[in-house]
């Protein structure tokens, strides 16, 4: 399973969901779905924009954990 650690990176960078939404150009609703691990997919362009704004690597946001 893929775990989204977006909230962790947002806290480290002290950026709100609203600010990230505006800077990335994604709706608040879609960003919230991603943050809450409810998303089924993410575009590379969106992931790239999030990494750019948060100044992080993809691996800082997405984590793979085998299902038990």
Backbone atoms as SQL, in Angstrom:
CREATE TABLE atoms (id INTEGER PRIMARY KEY, chain TEXT, resi INTEGER, resn TEXT, atom TEXT, x REAL, y REAL, z REAL);
INSERT INTO atoms VALUES
  (1, 'A', 1, 'UNK', 'N', 0.843, -1.169, 0.000),
  (2, 'A', 1, 'UNK', 'CA', 0.000, 0.000, 0.000),
  (3, 'A', 1, 'UNK', 'C', 0.894, 1.239, 0.000),
  (4, 'A', 2, 'UNK', 'N', 0.423, 2.274, -0.626),
  (5, 'A', 2, 'UNK', 'CA', 1.149, 3.538, -0.696),
  (6, 'A', 2, 'UNK', 'C', 0.586, 4.478, 0.373),
  (7, 'A', 3, 'UNK', 'N', 1.448, 5.010, 1.195),
  (8, 'A', 3, 'UNK', 'CA', 1.066, 5.954, 2.249),
  (9, 'A', 3, 'UNK', 'C', 1.488, 7.354, 1.813),
  (10, 'A', 4, 'UNK', 'N', 0.590, 8.309, 1.969),
  (11, 'A', 4, 'UNK', 'CA', 0.884, 9.701, 1.628),
  (12, 'A', 4, 'UNK', 'C', 1.216, 10.453, 2.914),
  (13, 'A', 5, 'UNK', 'N', 2.443, 10.954, 2.996),
  (14, 'A', 5, 'UNK', 'CA', 2.906, 11.691, 4.173),
  (15, 'A', 5, 'UNK', 'C', 2.911, 13.200, 3.926),
  (16, 'A', 6, 'UNK', 'N', 1.926, 13.668, 3.187),
  (17, 'A', 6, 'UNK', 'CA', 1.868, 15.081, 2.830),
  (18, 'A', 6, 'UNK', 'C', 1.734, 15.963, 4.070),
  (19, 'A', 7, 'UNK', 'N', 0.937, 15.537, 5.030),
  (20, 'A', 7, 'UNK', 'CA', 0.736, 16.338, 6.242),
  (21, 'A', 7, 'UNK', 'C', 2.034, 16.515, 7.028),
  (22, 'A', 8, 'UNK', 'N', 2.889, 15.500, 7.005),
  (23, 'A', 8, 'UNK', 'CA', 4.178, 15.582, 7.707),
  (24, 'A', 8, 'UNK', 'C', 5.061, 16.649, 7.062),
  (25, 'A', 9, 'UNK', 'N', 5.147, 16.610, 5.727),
  (26, 'A', 9, 'UNK', 'CA', 5.972, 17.590, 5.020),
  (27, 'A', 9, 'UNK', 'C', 5.399, 18.999, 5.147),
  (28, 'A', 10, 'UNK', 'N', 4.086, 19.110, 5.133),
  (29, 'A', 10, 'UNK', 'CA', 3.459, 20.423, 5.297),
  (30, 'A', 10, 'UNK', 'C', 3.787, 20.993, 6.675),
  (31, 'A', 11, 'UNK', 'N', 3.763, 20.160, 7.698),
  (32, 'A', 11, 'UNK', 'CA', 4.079, 20.614, 9.046),
  (33, 'A', 11, 'UNK', 'C', 5.542, 21.031, 9.140),
  (34, 'A', 12, 'UNK', 'N', 6.434, 20.251, 8.524),
  (35, 'A', 12, 'UNK', 'CA', 7.857, 20.585, 8.552),
  (36, 'A', 12, 'UNK', 'C', 8.133, 21.920, 7.868),
  (37, 'A', 13, 'UNK', 'N', 7.388, 22.199, 6.797),
  (38, 'A', 13, 'UNK', 'CA', 7.586, 23.439, 6.036),
  (39, 'A', 13, 'UNK', 'C', 6.688, 24.580, 6.521),
  (40, 'A', 14, 'UNK', 'N', 5.864, 24.279, 7.516),
  (41, 'A', 14, 'UNK', 'CA', 4.944, 25.272, 8.089),
  (42, 'A', 14, 'UNK', 'C', 4.093, 25.942, 7.009),
  (43, 'A', 15, 'UNK', 'N', 3.425, 25.102, 6.220),
  (44, 'A', 15, 'UNK', 'CA', 2.563, 25.579, 5.146),
  (45, 'A', 15, 'UNK', 'C', 1.172, 24.980, 5.333),
  (46, 'A', 16, 'UNK', 'N', 0.165, 25.783, 5.147),
  (47, 'A', 16, 'UNK', 'CA', -1.213, 25.328, 5.330),
  (48, 'A', 16, 'UNK', 'C', -1.726, 24.652, 4.066),
  (49, 'A', 17, 'UNK', 'N', -2.819, 23.925, 4.223),
  (50, 'A', 17, 'UNK', 'CA', -3.464, 23.271, 3.093),
  (51, 'A', 17, 'UNK', 'C', -3.911, 24.314, 2.078),
  (52, 'A', 18, 'UNK', 'N', -4.448, 25.426, 2.567),
  (53, 'A', 18, 'UNK', 'CA', -4.904, 26.496, 1.671),
  (54, 'A', 18, 'UNK', 'C', -3.746, 27.072, 0.864),
  (55, 'A', 19, 'UNK', 'N', -2.633, 27.357, 1.521),
  (56, 'A', 19, 'UNK', 'CA', -1.485, 27.937, 0.825),
  (57, 'A', 19, 'UNK', 'C', -0.918, 26.955, -0.188),
  (58, 'A', 20, 'UNK', 'N', -0.789, 25.689, 0.192),
  (59, 'A', 20, 'UNK', 'CA', -0.266, 24.687, -0.725),
  (60, 'A', 20, 'UNK', 'C', -1.189, 24.546, -1.929),
  (61, 'A', 21, 'UNK', 'N', -2.475, 24.541, -1.684),
  (62, 'A', 21, 'UNK', 'CA', -3.464, 24.450, -2.754),
  (63, 'A', 21, 'UNK', 'C', -3.291, 25.582, -3.761),
  (64, 'A', 22, 'UNK', 'N', -3.153, 26.798, -3.265),
  (65, 'A', 22, 'UNK', 'CA', -2.986, 27.954, -4.141),
  (66, 'A', 22, 'UNK', 'C', -1.677, 27.883, -4.921),
  (67, 'A', 23, 'UNK', 'N', -0.601, 27.537, -4.245),
  (68, 'A', 23, 'UNK', 'CA', 0.723, 27.538, -4.881),
  (69, 'A', 23, 'UNK', 'C', 0.908, 26.395, -5.877),
  (70, 'A', 24, 'UNK', 'N', 0.234, 25.271, -5.639),
  (71, 'A', 24, 'UNK', 'CA', 0.340, 24.125, -6.533),
  (72, 'A', 24, 'UNK', 'C', -0.655, 24.235, -7.689),
  (73, 'A', 25, 'UNK', 'N', -1.770, 24.902, -7.440),
  (74, 'A', 25, 'UNK', 'CA', -2.798, 25.021, -8.468),
  (75, 'A', 25, 'UNK', 'C', -3.726, 23.824, -8.512),
  (76, 'A', 26, 'UNK', 'N', -4.026, 23.284, -7.348),
  (77, 'A', 26, 'UNK', 'CA', -4.935, 22.140, -7.215),
  (78, 'A', 26, 'UNK', 'C', -6.040, 22.562, -6.246),
  (79, 'A', 27, 'UNK', 'N', -7.235, 22.049, -6.460),
  (80, 'A', 27, 'UNK', 'CA', -8.336, 22.446, -5.593),
  (81, 'A', 27, 'UNK', 'C', -8.088, 21.960, -4.171),
  (82, 'A', 28, 'UNK', 'N', -8.649, 22.675, -3.245),
  (83, 'A', 28, 'UNK', 'CA', -8.538, 22.317, -1.836),
  (84, 'A', 28, 'UNK', 'C', -9.115, 20.918, -1.598),
  (85, 'A', 29, 'UNK', 'N', -10.229, 20.623, -2.255),
  (86, 'A', 29, 'UNK', 'CA', -10.876, 19.317, -2.099),
  (87, 'A', 29, 'UNK', 'C', -9.955, 18.188, -2.576),
  (88, 'A', 30, 'UNK', 'N', -9.341, 18.353, -3.741),
  (89, 'A', 30, 'UNK', 'CA', -8.452, 17.306, -4.269),
  (90, 'A', 30, 'UNK', 'C', -7.194, 17.159, -3.419),
  (91, 'A', 31, 'UNK', 'N', -6.662, 18.263, -2.941),
  (92, 'A', 31, 'UNK', 'CA', -5.485, 18.198, -2.082),
  (93, 'A', 31, 'UNK', 'C', -5.824, 17.509, -0.763),
  (94, 'A', 32, 'UNK', 'N', -6.994, 17.772, -0.250),
  (95, 'A', 32, 'UNK', 'CA', -7.449, 17.142, 0.988),
  (96, 'A', 32, 'UNK', 'C', -7.606, 15.632, 0.803),
  (97, 'A', 33, 'UNK', 'N', -8.134, 15.210, -0.338),
  (98, 'A', 33, 'UNK', 'CA', -8.274, 13.784, -0.646),
  (99, 'A', 33, 'UNK', 'C', -6.900, 13.126, -0.665),
  (100, 'A', 34, 'UNK', 'N', -5.938, 13.798, -1.272),
  (101, 'A', 34, 'UNK', 'CA', -4.571, 13.271, -1.323),
  (102, 'A', 34, 'UNK', 'C', -3.972, 13.195, 0.078),
  (103, 'A', 35, 'UNK', 'N', -4.116, 14.262, 0.839),
  (104, 'A', 35, 'UNK', 'CA', -3.540, 14.345, 2.183),
  (105, 'A', 35, 'UNK', 'C', -4.106, 13.264, 3.106),
  (106, 'A', 36, 'UNK', 'N', -5.374, 12.941, 2.918),
  (107, 'A', 36, 'UNK', 'CA', -6.045, 11.971, 3.793),
  (108, 'A', 36, 'UNK', 'C', -5.962, 10.536, 3.279),
  (109, 'A', 37, 'UNK', 'N', -5.041, 10.309, 2.316),
  (110, 'A', 37, 'UNK', 'CA', -4.801, 8.959, 1.796),
  (111, 'A', 37, 'UNK', 'C', -6.017, 8.347, 1.109),
  (112, 'A', 38, 'UNK', 'N', -6.867, 9.164, 0.525),
  (113, 'A', 38, 'UNK', 'CA', -8.074, 8.678, -0.156),
  (114, 'A', 38, 'UNK', 'C', -7.917, 8.674, -1.672),
  (115, 'A', 39, 'UNK', 'N', -6.821, 9.242, -2.180),
  (116, 'A', 39, 'UNK', 'CA', -6.618, 9.346, -3.624),
  (117, 'A', 39, 'UNK', 'C', -6.282, 7.982, -4.222),
  (118, 'A', 40, 'UNK', 'N', -6.771, 7.734, -5.429),
  (119, 'A', 40, 'UNK', 'CA', -6.479, 6.496, -6.148),
  (120, 'A', 40, 'UNK', 'C', -5.282, 6.684, -7.073),
  (121, 'A', 41, 'UNK', 'N', -4.991, 7.950, -7.437),
  (122, 'A', 41, 'UNK', 'CA', -3.892, 8.243, -8.353),
  (123, 'A', 41, 'UNK', 'C', -3.469, 9.697, -8.176),
  (124, 'A', 42, 'UNK', 'N', -2.274, 10.013, -8.699),
  (125, 'A', 42, 'UNK', 'CA', -1.802, 11.396, -8.699),
  (126, 'A', 42, 'UNK', 'C', -1.005, 11.602, -9.984),
  (127, 'A', 43, 'UNK', 'N', -1.204, 12.730, -10.601),
  (128, 'A', 43, 'UNK', 'CA', -0.447, 13.046, -11.814),
  (129, 'A', 43, 'UNK', 'C', 0.976, 13.418, -11.435),
  (130, 'A', 44, 'UNK', 'N', 1.902, 13.031, -12.303),
  (131, 'A', 44, 'UNK', 'CA', 3.300, 13.390, -12.062),
  (132, 'A', 44, 'UNK', 'C', 3.472, 14.898, -12.007),
  (133, 'A', 45, 'UNK', 'N', 2.721, 15.629, -12.819),
  (134, 'A', 45, 'UNK', 'CA', 2.841, 17.090, -12.823),
  (135, 'A', 45, 'UNK', 'C', 2.403, 17.679, -11.481),
  (136, 'A', 46, 'UNK', 'N', 1.382, 17.093, -10.870),
  (137, 'A', 46, 'UNK', 'CA', 0.922, 17.546, -9.552),
  (138, 'A', 46, 'UNK', 'C', 1.958, 17.202, -8.493),
  (139, 'A', 47, 'UNK', 'N', 2.474, 15.990, -8.551),
  (140, 'A', 47, 'UNK', 'CA', 3.495, 15.546, -7.601),
  (141, 'A', 47, 'UNK', 'C', 4.746, 16.416, -7.714),
  (142, 'A', 48, 'UNK', 'N', 5.123, 16.740, -8.942),
  (143, 'A', 48, 'UNK', 'CA', 6.282, 17.596, -9.176),
  (144, 'A', 48, 'UNK', 'C', 6.061, 18.984, -8.577),
  (145, 'A', 49, 'UNK', 'N', 4.865, 19.542, -8.772),
  (146, 'A', 49, 'UNK', 'CA', 4.552, 20.866, -8.239),
  (147, 'A', 49, 'UNK', 'C', 4.559, 20.868, -6.716),
  (148, 'A', 50, 'UNK', 'N', 4.033, 19.816, -6.108),
  (149, 'A', 50, 'UNK', 'CA', 4.027, 19.706, -4.642),
  (150, 'A', 50, 'UNK', 'C', 5.465, 19.640, -4.124),
  (151, 'A', 51, 'UNK', 'N', 6.292, 18.816, -4.768),
  (152, 'A', 51, 'UNK', 'CA', 7.695, 18.692, -4.354),
  (153, 'A', 51, 'UNK', 'C', 8.432, 20.021, -4.514),
  (154, 'A', 52, 'UNK', 'N', 8.126, 20.744, -5.569),
  (155, 'A', 52, 'UNK', 'CA', 8.767, 22.040, -5.798),
  (156, 'A', 52, 'UNK', 'C', 8.408, 23.026, -4.694),
  (157, 'A', 53, 'UNK', 'N', 7.121, 23.112, -4.365),
  (158, 'A', 53, 'UNK', 'CA', 6.663, 24.047, -3.335),
  (159, 'A', 53, 'UNK', 'C', 7.202, 23.663, -1.961),
  (160, 'A', 54, 'UNK', 'N', 7.194, 22.367, -1.653),
  (161, 'A', 54, 'UNK', 'CA', 7.632, 21.911, -0.333),
  (162, 'A', 54, 'UNK', 'C', 9.141, 21.680, -0.258),
  (163, 'A', 55, 'UNK', 'N', 9.820, 21.850, -1.400),
  (164, 'A', 55, 'UNK', 'CA', 11.272, 21.643, -1.468),
  (165, 'A', 55, 'UNK', 'C', 11.647, 20.282, -0.877),
  (166, 'A', 56, 'UNK', 'N', 11.077, 19.235, -1.472),
  (167, 'A', 56, 'UNK', 'CA', 11.322, 17.881, -0.981),
  (168, 'A', 56, 'UNK', 'C', 11.399, 16.910, -2.145),
  (169, 'A', 57, 'UNK', 'N', 11.682, 15.673, -1.822),
  (170, 'A', 57, 'UNK', 'CA', 11.729, 14.593, -2.805),
  (171, 'A', 57, 'UNK', 'C', 10.407, 13.825, -2.775),
  (172, 'A', 58, 'UNK', 'N', 10.130, 13.108, -3.850),
  (173, 'A', 58, 'UNK', 'CA', 8.908, 12.297, -3.926),
  (174, 'A', 58, 'UNK', 'C', 8.843, 11.325, -2.749),
  (175, 'A', 59, 'UNK', 'N', 9.983, 10.738, -2.399),
  (176, 'A', 59, 'UNK', 'CA', 10.038, 9.784, -1.287),
  (177, 'A', 59, 'UNK', 'C', 9.730, 10.393, 0.074),
  (178, 'A', 60, 'UNK', 'N', 9.795, 11.723, 0.166),
  (179, 'A', 60, 'UNK', 'CA', 9.406, 12.386, 1.415),
  (180, 'A', 60, 'UNK', 'C', 7.892, 12.418, 1.566),
  (181, 'A', 61, 'UNK', 'N', 7.187, 12.289, 0.449),
  (182, 'A', 61, 'UNK', 'CA', 5.724, 12.380, 0.449),
  (183, 'A', 61, 'UNK', 'C', 5.067, 11.008, 0.333),
  (184, 'A', 62, 'UNK', 'N', 5.614, 10.166, -0.546),
  (185, 'A', 62, 'UNK', 'CA', 5.027, 8.846, -0.786),
  (186, 'A', 62, 'UNK', 'C', 5.898, 7.761, -0.179),
  (187, 'A', 63, 'UNK', 'N', 5.252, 6.805, 0.462),
  (188, 'A', 63, 'UNK', 'CA', 5.958, 5.708, 1.127),
  (189, 'A', 63, 'UNK', 'C', 5.239, 4.404, 0.809),
  (190, 'A', 64, 'UNK', 'N', 5.985, 3.365, 0.518),
  (191, 'A', 64, 'UNK', 'CA', 5.408, 2.045, 0.274),
  (192, 'A', 64, 'UNK', 'C', 5.512, 1.199, 1.532),
  (193, 'A', 65, 'UNK', 'N', 4.384, 0.603, 1.911),
  (194, 'A', 65, 'UNK', 'CA', 4.349, -0.340, 3.035),
  (195, 'A', 65, 'UNK', 'C', 3.613, -1.594, 2.575),
  (196, 'A', 66, 'UNK', 'N', 4.266, -2.739, 2.683),
  (197, 'A', 66, 'UNK', 'CA', 3.577, -3.984, 2.294),
  (198, 'A', 66, 'UNK', 'C', 2.338, -4.199, 3.168),
  (199, 'A', 67, 'UNK', 'N', 1.286, -4.689, 2.547),
  (200, 'A', 67, 'UNK', 'CA', 0.066, -4.984, 3.321),
  (201, 'A', 67, 'UNK', 'C', 0.297, -6.248, 4.123),
  (202, 'A', 68, 'UNK', 'N', -0.206, -6.240, 5.330),
  (203, 'A', 68, 'UNK', 'CA', -0.009, -7.400, 6.219),
  (204, 'A', 68, 'UNK', 'C', -1.194, -8.307, 6.196);
